[in-house]
Amino acid sequence: MSSPAEPISVVVVDDHAIFRSGLKADLDARIDVLAEAATVEAAIAAIRRFQPQVVLLDVHLPGGSGGGGAEVLAGCADLLGSTRFLALSVSDAAEDVVTVIRAGARGYVTKTISGAEISDAVVRVADGDAVFSPRLAGFVLDAFGASTTVSVEDELDRLSVREREVMRLIARGYSYKEVAKELFISVKTVETHVSAVLRKLQLSSRHELTRWAAARRLL
């Protein structure tokens, strides 16, 4: 019998204490909040000290040089391989979304979503998925799509039919288990296909794959 999964370690970064308290109360048992921070400087210090799996990061923060969430990401750039950042903001402005995604955030959700939805988003981001509130995904697609120069068909021709199926599901945020169930194949086979897709497309992570697919309007 397998043991229960360890809670996902999280640092909450927001300059409103009441919101932080409410958010902590709404997160479910899968989440373990290690620390909170209200400014750019405090956020960078807390993230470096605790090195959580996920940071819930407000976009607009006091302190630093005025860069807000993007400045926190820049200050923790060397941790992006192990700590994942999920932007959580009242703002749904395209500029805010694109800025933090370019800085390295794995996703962006608005504060209008429920505690259960935020908990699910944290779990998905910790698993390597990219998570966006539905309306916001279009901003990312448009921003990265504008720089696409290589023919989509030429790139897709590198992949087998099955690899394309796996690629689209992974890019949409499906877990390996969900892909396996959807395509009636084993998780190990999914892992093999994902490795092949990343190699053929010269990408290094699921996050990059999602951005690649979004830029080419394949999601």
Secondary structure, DSSP 8 states (H G I E B T S, - for coil): -------EEEEEE-S-HHHHHHHHHHS-TTEEEEEEE-SHHHHHHHHHHH--SEEEE-SS-SSTTS-HHHHHHHHTGGGTTT-EEEEEES---HHHHHHHHHHT-SEEEETTS-HHHHHHHHHHHHTT--EE-HHHHHHHHHHHHTT--S-HHHHHTTS-HHHHHHHHHHHTT--HHHHHHHHT--HHHHHHHHHHHHHHHT--SHHHHHHHHHHTT--
